[in-house]
């Protein structure tokens, strides 16, 4: 958590714990060590941002992106006040590439 950026998509850090971090209000929230999303399948469409593959799920108030094919699994909740919703993933890509290990085919861009 200490290596996460102090700003995400223009929002300042608003709190951290051992396995979670947040930025802004409404919060962009990151959690480490989450379970693989139930809706994820090997053929699921992925969003690839700077070499990191994310499985996106639209919610009523935004999106949840999970970096599958990496250990630990990382989830980022992006409120719909952020557009495009993938912008925070750009800021997280360098840390994700450095701090997570690719463990499956969805972990890297083709």
GUGU-986572 format. One record per residue: residue number from 1; residue in three letters; chain; x, y, z of N, C-alpha, C, CB in turn. Coordinates in pm, whole numbers, plus 32768, in hexadecimal, padded with zeros to 4 digits. Glycine has a CB too. Layout:
N
   pos   code   unit    n_u    n_v    n_w   ca_u   ca_v   ca_w    c_u    c_v    c_w   cb_u   cb_v   cb_w
   NUM    ALA      A      X      Y      Z      X      Y      Z      X      Y      Z      X      Y      Z
...
//
This chain:
110
   pos   code   unit    n_u    n_v    n_w   ca_u   ca_v   ca_w    c_u    c_v    c_w   cb_u   cb_v   cb_w
     1    UNK      A   8051   7F89   8000   8000   8000   8000   8055   807F   8000   7FA4   7FFF   8077
     2    UNK      A   80CB   8076   8039   8120   80ED   8043   814E   8121   7FBB   8199   80CF   8098
     3    UNK      A   8152   80CC   7F56   8182   80F6   7ED3   8113   8127   7E76   81CB   8084   7E91
     4    UNK      A   8098   8126   7EA3   802A   8159   7E51   8038   81F0   7E40   7FA0   8137   7E91
     5    UNK      A   800B   8225   7DCE   801B   82B5   7DB7   7FC8   8309   7E19   7FF3   82D7   7D28
     6    UNK      A   7FFC   837F   7E3D   7FB2   83D7   7E98   7F36   8415   7E58   800D   8445   7ECB
     7    UNK      A   7F33   8417   7DD2   7EC0   8448   7D87   7E95   83E1   7D21   7EDF   84CE   7D42
     8    UNK      A   7E13   83D7   7D0B   7DDC   837C   7CA7   7D74   83C9   7C57   7D9E   82FC   7CEA
     9    UNK      A   7D8C   83D8   7BD7   7D31   8421   7B7D   7D0D   84AA   7BB6   7CB1   83CF   7B65
    10    UNK      A   7D71   84ED   7BF0   7D5E   8573   7C25   7D29   857B   7CB2   7D02   85BC   7BCD
    11    UNK      A   7D06   8509   7CEE   7CD3   8507   7D77   7D43   84E3   7DD9   7C5F   84A2   7D85
    12    UNK      A   7D44   8525   7E4C   7DA9   850D   7EB2   7D89   8493   7F06   7DB7   8586   7F0C
    13    UNK      A   7DF2   845A   7F3E   7DE7   83E8   7F9A   7D89   840E   800B   7E72   83BE   7FD1
    14    UNK      A   7D26   83B7   8028   7CC9   83D5   8095   7CC6   8367   80FE   7C3E   83EA   805D
    15    UNK      A   7D2A   830D   80FC   7D34   82A8   8164   7D6D   8226   8131   7CAE   828F   81A1
    16    UNK      A   7DB4   81E1   818A   7DF0   815F   8169   7DEF   8104   81E2   7E80   8170   8136
    17    UNK      A   7DEA   8083   81C5   7DFB   801E   822C   7E5C   7FB7   81F3   7D70   7FDC   8257
    18    UNK      A   7E69   7F47   8234   7EC7   7EE1   8206   7EA3   7EA9   817D   7ECE   7E70   826A
    19    UNK      A   7E20   7E9E   815D   7DF5   7E60   80E0   7D9A   7EB8   808B   7DB0   7DE0   80FE
    20    UNK      A   7D8E   7F38   80AD   7D32   7F8E   8063   7D65   801E   8061   7CA5   7F88   80A1
    21    UNK      A   7D39   8068   7FFB   7D5B   80F5   7FF0   7CE7   813B   7FAA   7DE1   8109   7FA2
    22    UNK      A   7CDD   81BF   7FC1   7C72   820C   7F82   7CA5   8296   7F5D   7BF8   8217   7FE1
    23    UNK      A   7C66   82CE   7EF8   7C86   8353   7EC7   7C03   839D   7EAC   7CDE   834D   7E46
    24    UNK      A   7BFD   841D   7ED2   7B8F   8474   7EAC   7B0D   845E   7EF5   7B76   8466   7E1F
    25    UNK      A   7AA7   84A9   7EC6   7A1F   84A0   7EFB   79BF   84C7   7E8C   7A0D   84FD   7F79
    26    UNK      A   796F   846C   7E56   7963   83DF   7E7D   79E5   8393   7E61   78ED   839D   7E34
    27    UNK      A   79FA   832F   7EB0   7A7A   82EA   7EB2   7A90   8289   7E3F   7A89   82A1   7F32
    28    UNK      A   7B09   828F   7E0A   7B41   8222   7DBB   7B7E   81C7   7E24   7BAC   8252   7D4B
    29    UNK      A   7B59   8148   7E27   7B87   80EE   7E90   7BD1   8077   7E55   7B11   80BD   7EE6
    30    UNK      A   7C45   8058   7E8D   7C96   7FE6   7E62   7C9E   7F82   7ED4   7D25   8014   7E37
    31    UNK      A   7C8D   7F02   7EB3   7C9C   7E97   7F16   7CF7   7E2B   7EDD   7C12   7E5B   7F3F
    32    UNK      A   7D51   7DF7   7F2E   7DAB   7D8B   7F05   7D7D   7D08   7F42   7E3D   7DAA   7F30
    33    UNK      A   7D9C   7C9B   7EFB   7D7D   7C17   7F30   7CEC   7BF1   7F25   7DA6   7C0F   7FBD
    34    UNK      A   7CA5   7C27   7EC1   7C18   7C07   7EAF   7C0A   7B81   7E65   7BCF   7C79   7E61
    35    UNK      A   7B91   7B4B   7E65   7B74   7AD0   7E1B   7B60   7AF1   7D87   7AF6   7A88   7E54
    36    UNK      A   7B75   7A8E   7D34   7B5A   7AA0   7CA5   7AC6   7ABC   7C93   7B85   7A22   7C54
    37    UNK      A   7AA1   7B1C   7C40   7A13   7B3C   7C2D   79C5   7AC2   7BF9   7A03   7BB1   7BCB
    38    UNK      A   7950   7AAD   7C2F   78FD   7A3A   7C07   78DB   7A3E   7B73   787C   7A36   7C5A
    39    UNK      A   78CC   7AB5   7B3B   78A5   7AC2   7AAE   791A   7AAF   7A4E   7866   7B49   7A97
    40    UNK      A   7996   7AAB   7A80   7A0B   7A9F   7A29   7A15   7A12   79ED   7A8B   7AC0   7A77
    41    UNK      A   7A2C   7A0D   796A   7A46   7990   7923   7AC0   79A5   78CA   79CA   7963   78CD
    42    UNK      A   7AFE   7939   789E   7B75   7944   784A   7B5B   7993   77CB   7BA8   78BB   7827
    43    UNK      A   7ADF   7997   779E   7ABC   79DE   7723   7A85   7A69   773D   7A58   798E   76D4
    44    UNK      A   7A89   7A98   77BA   7A54   7B1C   77DC   7AA3   7B8A   7796   7A56   7B32   7873
    45    UNK      A   7A5E   7BF4   7772   7A9F   7C69   7738   7AEF   7CAF   77A6   7A37   7CCA   76F8
    46    UNK      A   7B68   7CD8   7782   7BC0   7D19   77E2   7BDE   7DA7   77B2   7C43   7CC8   77F4
    47    UNK      A   7BFA   7DFD   7810   7C2C   7E83   77F3   7CC1   7E7E   7811   7BE1   7EF4   7849
    48    UNK      A   7D14   7E99   77AE   7DA5   7E97   77C2   7DD6   7F27   77C8   7DED   7E46   7750
    49    UNK      A   7E13   7F49   783A   7E45   7FD0   784F   7ED9   7FC8   786E   7DF7   8018   78C2
    50    UNK      A   7F2A   7FF8   7812   7FBC   7FFA   7823   7FF3   7F72   784E   7FE4   8064   7889
    51    UNK      A   7FC3   7F08   780D   7FF7   7E83   7826   7FB8   7E37   7899   8086   7E8C   783E
    52    UNK      A   7F55   7E70   78DA   7F0F   7E2C   7948   7E80   7E12   791B   7F12   7E83   79CD
    53    UNK      A   7E55   7D94   7925   7DCE   7D6D   78FB   7D6E   7D73   7970   7DCF   7CDF   78BF
    54    UNK      A   7CFC   7DB3   7958   7C95   7DC5   79BF   7C12   7D8D   798B   7C86   7E5A   79E5
    55    UNK      A   7BCB   7D48   79E3   7B43   7D1B   79C7   7AE6   7D83   7A02   7B28   7C8A   7A01
    56    UNK      A   7A93   7DC0   79AF   7A3B   7E2A   79DE   79AB   7DFC   79ED   7A40   7E9F   7980
    57    UNK      A   796D   7E29   7A57   78DF   7E0C   7A70   7898   7E8F   7A8E   78CD   7DA5   7AE6
    58    UNK      A   7834   7EAF   7A3C   77E7   7F2A   7A53   778D   7F16   7ACC   7794   7F50   79D6
    59    UNK      A   7789   7F7B   7B21   7733   7F7E   7B97   76D1   7FF2   7B88   7788   7F8C   7C1C
    60    UNK      A   7672   7FFD   7BE1   7611   806B   7BD8   7653   80F3   7BF0   75A1   8055   7C3C
    61    UNK      A   76C4   80F5   7C37   7705   8174   7C59   7791   8182   7C20   770C   8182   7CED
    62    UNK      A   77B5   812E   7BBE   783A   8135   7B82   7868   80AF   7B4F   789E   816B   7BE7
    63    UNK      A   78EA   8094   7B5C   7924   8016   7B2E   797B   7FD9   7B9A   7976   802B   7AAE
    64    UNK      A   7986   7F53   7B94   79E7   7F0A   7BE4   7A43   7EC6   7B80   79A1   7EA1   7C45
    65    UNK      A   7AC5   7EE2   7B8C   7B29   7EA4   7B37   7B7F   7E48   7B8D   7B81   7F10   7AEF
    66    UNK      A   7B96   7DCE   7B5E   7BEA   7D6F   7BA7   7C5A   7D43   7B4A   7B98   7CF5   7BDA
    67    UNK      A   7CD5   7D4F   7B7A   7D49   7D23   7B2E   7D56   7C8C   7B42   7DCC   7D6F   7B5B
    68    UNK      A   7D20   7C3F   7AE6   7D28   7BAE   7AEF   7DA6   7B7E   7AA9   7CAA   7B6A   7AB3
    69    UNK      A   7DD1   7B03   7ACA   7E4C   7AD0   7A91   7EC7   7B08   7AD6   7E52   7AEE   79FE
    70    UNK      A   7EB4   7B44   7B4A   7F20   7B7C   7B9A   7F0E   7B52   7C2B   7F25   7C17   7B8D
    71    UNK      A   7F7C   7B50   7C73   7F77   7B33   7D02   7FBD   7BA6   7D4A   7FBA   7AA9   7D24
    72    UNK      A   7F7E   7BE1   7DAC   7EF6   7BC8   7DD8   7E92   7C06   7D77   7EE0   7BFF   7E65
    73    UNK      A   7E16   7BD5   7D7D   7DAC   7C13   7D2F   7D8F   7C9C   7D6C   7D2B   7BBA   7D2C
    74    UNK      A   7D7F   7CFF   7D15   7D67   7D87   7D42   7CE5   7DB8   7D03   7DDE   7DE6   7D1C
    75    UNK      A   7C91   7DF5   7D55   7C11   7E2A   7D28   7C11   7EC2   7D3B   7B9A   7DE9   7D76
    76    UNK      A   7BDC   7F08   7CD6   7BD1   7F99   7CDE   7B41   7FBF   7CBF   7C34   7FDF   7C7B
    77    UNK      A   7B01   8003   7D1D   7A79   8036   7D09   7A83   80C9   7CE0   7A21   8025   7D8C
    78    UNK      A   7A49   80E7   7C6C   7A4F   816F   7C36   79C1   81A5   7C2D   7A96   8171   7BAA
    79    UNK      A   79A2   8211   7C78   791B   8249   7C72   7900   8288   7BEA   7908   82B1   7CE0
    80    UNK      A   7881   8290   7BC7   785D   82C5   7B43   787A   8359   7B34   77CB   82AB   7B29
    81    UNK      A   78A6   839C   7B9E   78CF   8428   7B93   7953   8435   7B48   78DB   8468   7C1E
    82    UNK      A   799A   83C6   7B36   7A18   83C4   7AEA   79FB   8392   7A5D   7A84   836B   7B30
    83    UNK      A   7A23   83E3   79FC   7A10   83BA   7972   7A86   83E4   7921   798F   83F4   7938
    84    UNK      A   7AC0   8392   78CE   7A9D   8305   78C2   7AC9   82B7   793F   7ADC   82C9   7844
    85    UNK      A   7A7F   8252   795C   7A93   8206   79D7   7B1B   81C2   79DF   7A28   819E   79E5
    86    UNK      A   7B5D   81AD   796E   7BDF   8169   796E   7C53   81C4   7994   7BF9   812C   78E6
    87    UNK      A   7C3D   8247   799D   7CAB   82A2   79BA   7CFA   827E   7A39   7C76   832E   79C9
    88    UNK      A   7CBA   8258   7AA8   7D08   8233   7B1D   7D64   81B9   7B04   7CAB   8215   7B91
    89    UNK      A   7D3C   8162   7AA7   7D8E   80ED   7A89   7E11   8113   7A46   7D40   808D   7A2F
    90    UNK      A   7E11   8183   79FF   7E8D   81B5   79C2   7EF1   81D8   7A30   7E70   8231   7968
    91    UNK      A   7EC2   821E   7A97   7F19   8244   7B06   7F4B   81CC   7B56   7ED1   82A4   7B62
    92    UNK      A   7EFD   8161   7B57   7F22   80EA   7BA5   7F7B   8088   7B59   7EA5   80A2   7BD2
    93    UNK      A   7F82   8092   7AD5   7FCA   8030   7A84   805C   801D   7AAE   7FC5   8059   79F4
    94    UNK      A   80AA   8087   7AC4   8137   8071   7AEA   8145   8021   7B6C   817E   80F5   7AF9
    95    UNK      A   80F3   8041   7BCE   80F8   7FF9   7C4E   80CC   7F69   7C3C   80A0   803F   7CB8
    96    UNK      A   8062   7F54   7BEF   8031   7ECC   7BD7   809C   7E76   7B95   7FB3   7ED0   7B81
    97    UNK      A   80E1   7EAD   7B33   8147   7E61   7AEB   81BE   7E40   7B45   8176   7EAE   7A71
    98    UNK      A   81DA   7E98   7BA3   824D   7E85   7BFB   822C   7E30   7C76   8282   7F0C   7C27
    99    UNK      A   81B2   7E3C   7CAB   8191   7E00   7D2C   813B   7D82   7D26   814B   7E64   7D7E
   100    UNK      A   8109   7D5E   7CB0   80BC   7CE3   7CA4   8103   7C85   7C43   802A   7D00   7C73
   101    UNK      A   80E9   7C07   7C54   8129   7BA1   7C01   80C3   7B6B   7B9D   8163   7B2D   7C57
   102    UNK      A   80EC   7B60   7B20   8097   7B26   7ABA   808D   7A90   7AD3   80CD   7B43   7A2B
   103    UNK      A   8012   7A5E   7AE2   7FFE   79D0   7AFE   7FA1   798C   7A9B   7FC8   79C0   7B89
   104    UNK      A   7F6F   79D8   7A3A   7F14   799E   79D9   7F0F   79EF   795A   7E89   7994   7A14
   105    UNK      A   7EC9   79BC   78F4   7ECA   79FE   7872   7E88   7A87   786F   7E88   79A8   7810
   106    UNK      A   7E32   7AA7   78CD   7DF2   7B2B   78CD   7E4B   7B93   790F   7D6C   7B26   7915
   107    UNK      A   7EBD   7B6B   7941   7F13   7BC7   798B   7F63   7C27   7938   7F70   7B7B   79DD
   108    UNK      A   7F71   7C11   78B6   7FC0   7C6B   7861   7F76   7C85   77DF   804B   7C2F   7845
   109    UNK      A   7F9D   7CF1   77A0   7F63   7D11   771D   7F9B   7CB0   76B5   7F80   7DA5   76F4
   110    UNK      A   7F4A   7C8B   7650   7F7C   7C31   75E8   7FED   7C6F   7599   7F0D   7C09   758B
//
